C-alpha cells in the first residue's frame, strides 16, 4: 500500500550497467571482444529496477532476461499489495488463504522467524498501520504529525506476528482487522529468486537491482561490480562503496532502508518504517544498509535494525554471520556493526 504523498526514492545503486538492450544486435559476441552486457530497466514491486547480464551468447542472454521478467511478474502476483488479485491481497481481504503459493508460505515463514528473532521489531502484520496513516493523510487539514494516540492504539490491537498461522495448506490471520505486508523483505526475496535462476544458467556476470542489490561474477570488462550508497538527504554525498560479488572481499547482496524513501506527509519524521510496538515511525537512524550472503536476509535485517534498540540490533546481526551493517545517524555520522 503506497502512502498518499509518498515517492519511493532510491539510495543504493549498482555501478556497471552501461547499455540498454533495446536496439542492439542479437547474436554471439565477436571473437576477441568482451561480450556486450544486456541491460533491462523497469519496475518491480513498486520500485525502480534493473538487471545487467553478461554472456557471450547475446541471444541466449536476451531469452533468459525475458524469462526473468516473467518470473518477476509472477512473483508480483503473489506478493504485491498494489494488485487486488494477488495472493497476499486475497489473504488480507479474507483473513485466510487455502492452498497458498509455496513462495508465500516460504517468505511469510521467514518473516515470522525474523519477527521472533527481533522481538517484533520486524513484524509483517503492520499493514493496518499503513492503512491508518494513509487514511489520515487523505483527510483535509490532517495533522502532519500523523494519527492520534487513540487511533494508533486501536489499530495496534490488530498488529501481532504471533497471531498468524502458516502451513503449506492454509494461512490464517487470527485477529479482526489484521493485514500482512511483505514490503520489508519481498524485494530481497525476489532478487534471490532471480539470482538463483541466473546462477543455474551459468551466467559469468550478473548484477540485479530490484529494490535491493545482488551480484555475481564480473562486469563484461572484467572489473568487479560496485555498489554505491548515498546519503538520503544529500544524494550527492556517497557514504560508501562496496565491491559486489561472491569472491573474497566482496559482498553478494546489499539492502538499504531509509525513512526518506517513503514519507507520508510534510514532516520527514513520519514515514513507512514503523515501530510495531508504538505505531509511530522509527527515527533512531536516517538510513540502515546491510550486506549479507542473500538479499532476503539483507532486506529483512535492514528493516529490523531501523527499529530495534542498538544492543539488540548488534545481537540480531551477530546471529546472521557474516552480515554487516552501516548505520547513518541523524547528525550525518556513520556507524557500523560489527564495530570497525
N, C-alpha and C positions, 0 to 999 in steps of 0.2 A: 504494500500500500504506500503510495507516494504522498508525502505531506503536501499541503496546498501550495506553499510558496517555495518548495524545495527545488534546488537544481543540483543534480548529483555531480559533484566536482571530483576530479582525479588528482592524486598527489604522488602517484607511482607510475613509472614508465620503463619499458624495456627498450634499451638502445640497441639498434642494429637492423631494424626493418628499413629497407631502402627503396623498394619499388612495389607499386601496386600490380596485381596480376592482370588487370584489365588491359587489353591492347598489346600484350607481349606475346611473342610467338610460342606455340606449343610444340614440344619436341625435345629430344635429348640434348644435353649440353654439348657445345662444341668441344672437341678433344683439346686438352691443354688449358682450358679456361675453367675458372671456378663456376659452379652452377649458379644460374640466376635465381635468387630466392623468390618464392611465391608468397605474396603478402595479401592477406584479407583484412579488411577493416569494416566493422559493423557494430551491432549492439548485441548484448547477451544479458539476460536478467536485468534489464533496465540500465545497464552501464555501457559506456563506450568500450569496444573490444577489438582485439586484433590477434592475428596469428601469422607467424613467419615460418615457412617450411623450406628446408634446404634438401634438395635431392637431385641427383644427376639426370633423372628422367622427369622432365617438367610435366609431361602429360600425366604421368603417374601421380605427381605431387598435386596437380590440379584436381584429379579424380578423387584422391583421398581427402583433399581440402573440402570438396563438396560433401563427402560423407561425414566429415566432422561438423560441418554447418548443419546438416540434417540431424546429427546427434544432439547438438546444442538445442535445436528446435524441439526435439523430442523431450529432452530433459526440462525445458521450459514448460512444456505441457504438464509436467509433474509438479514443479516447484513454484511456478510463478503465482504471485498474488495479483498480478495485473489481468490475468485471464480467469474469467468466472468459471470456465470449464476445466481448469487444471485440477489435478488430483488434490492438491493442497487446498484450493478454494472450495472444492466439494466437501472435504473434511471439515473445514471451518464452518460451512453452511449447515451441515447435518450433525456435527459433533461426533460423527462415526464414519468410517470408511471400511467397507468389506473388500477383501481381496486386493489390498493396496499394492501399488507397484513396488517391486523389490528395492528400487533405488530410494523410494520414500521411506521404507522401513529401515534401510541401512543408514540413511543420513539422519533421520529423526532419532534413531537409537544412538548414533554417535553424538548428536546434540544433547540428548538427555544424559549421556555419560559425562560430557563436559559440564553440564549444569550441576551434576552431583559433585564433580571434582572441584568446581569453583564455588561451591556453597551457594549456588543460584545467581552468581554474578552474571554468568551467561545463562539465559533462560529463553527457550524458543516459544514460550507461551505469552510473551509480552505483546502480541498483536493487539489485544484490547487497548493498550496504551496508545498505539498508533491511531486507532480509531478515535479515541478520545481527543487526542491532540489535533487530529485532522478536523473533527467537528468543531472544536474550539476555535481554531484559526479561520474557519469559514464564516464564523459569526461576525457581523459588523461590530466594530469597536472592541474586538477581542483584546483582553489583557495580554500585552506582549510577553509577560512572564509565564504564560501558559495557564492551564486549567487550575481551578481552585483546589485546595486540600481535600475538601469533602468529596468532590468529583473523583479525584485520584484515588482516595480511599475506597470508594465504591468499586471502581474498576479493578483495583488490586485484589479484590476478592475473587476475581476470575483469572488471576495470574498464579501459576504454581506448577512447576515441571513435574512434581511428584504425582500429579493427578492425571497424567497421560499414560494410557496403556497401549503398548505396541507389541504386536507379534506378526507373523507372516500372514495371518488370516484376517486380522482386524486391528484398526487403530481407533481408539475411543478417547474423547475428552470428557473428564469427569466432573466438570462444574459448568453451571449455566453461564453463557456468555464468553466461554473460553475461545481462544483462537491461536493458531500456530503461525509463526513466521520463521523462515529459514534464511532470511536475508543476511544474517551474521555469519553464515557458513556455506551457503549453497554455491556461491561463485567459486569458492575454493574446491568444492566437490566436483563441479562441472569441469573445472580446469584439470583436475586429476584424471577424470574420465577421458578427456581428450588427449592428455599426455600419454596415458596408457595405450590408447588406440594407436598413436603415432609411434610409440616405442615398439609395439608389437609389429609394426610395419617396417621397422628398420631405418627410420629417417636419421641421417647423420647429424642433423641440426634442426632444432625446434625451439621457438620462443612463443609462448602463449600468454596473452594478457586478456583475461575475461573478467576484469574487475580485480582479480588477484593474478600474480605472475608465476610462471613456471618455465624453466628452460632446461634443455639437454643438448649435448654435443657442442658444436661451434657454429659461428656465422659462416656464410659462404666464403668470406675472405680469410677464414682460419682463425680469426680473433674470437675471444670469448664474448658471450653476451654480457651486457652490463645493465643493471637496474639502477635508476636514479630516483631518490625520494626527496621531495621538496617540502618546504615549509608551507602549510596550508594558508597562512595569512600573507606570506611573501613568496609566491611561486618562483620568483627569480633566484631565491636562495636554495641551493641544493644542500640538503642536510648531510647526505652520504650517498656513496655509490658502492655497489657490490658486484663482483663477478658472479654470474649465474651459470649453473650447470650442475653436473653430478661428479665433477672431479675434485681433487684435493684443493682446499682453499676456496671452493665455490659453494653457493647456496642453491638448492634445487628449486625452492619455492619462497615467495615473499608476498606478504599481505599487509595492508595498511588500513587502519580505521581512524577517522577523524570526525569530530562533531561538525566541522566546517563543511563536510561532504554533503550533508543533508540537513538544512536548517528549516524550521517551521515558520519562523517569522522574523521580525527585525532584530530581536535580541539574539546575538550569536551564542548565548549560553543555553538556548532552547533548541535542542537538536535530537536526532534519532538514536543516539547512544544512551538508552535508558538504564538507570539503576533499577532492577526489578524489585528491590526492597523498598525504595522510596517513591517510585513512579516519576522521578524527576531525571533530567539529563545529567549524565556524569561529566564533570568538568575538571577532574584531577589532572588530566593530560590534554594537551591540544591535539596530540596525534600519537598513535602507537603503531609501530611496524614490527612484524615478526617474521623471521626466517626459519624455515623448517624443511624436513625432507619432503613433506606433502603439503599441498596448498590447502587442503581441508583443515589440517591442524593449524597452519599459519593463520588462516582466516578466522577460525573459531577462537584461537588464543588472542589475536589482536583485538577482538571484540571483548573477550573476558577481561583482559588486562586493562582495558579502558575504564572498567568499572570497579574491579576488585581492589581491596586495600593493598598497599605496597608489599607488606610482608607476605601476605597470602599470594600475591602475584608472583613473587620470587619462588615460592614453593610450588606453585602451579606450573611455572615454566620449567623448574628443575625436574618435574615429573614427566616432561616430554623432551628428553635429550635427543639430539643436540640443538634444540631450538634456542634462538637468541632473540632479544627484543631491544628496540630503540624507543625511548620514551621522551617525547617532546613536551617540555613543561610550558606553562602559560607564559613564563618570562623569556622563552626562546632558548633556554638551555636544553641540552640533550643528554639524557642518561641512558645507561644500557643495563641489561640483565642477560646473563650474569654480569656483575660489575666488572668493567675493564680494568 
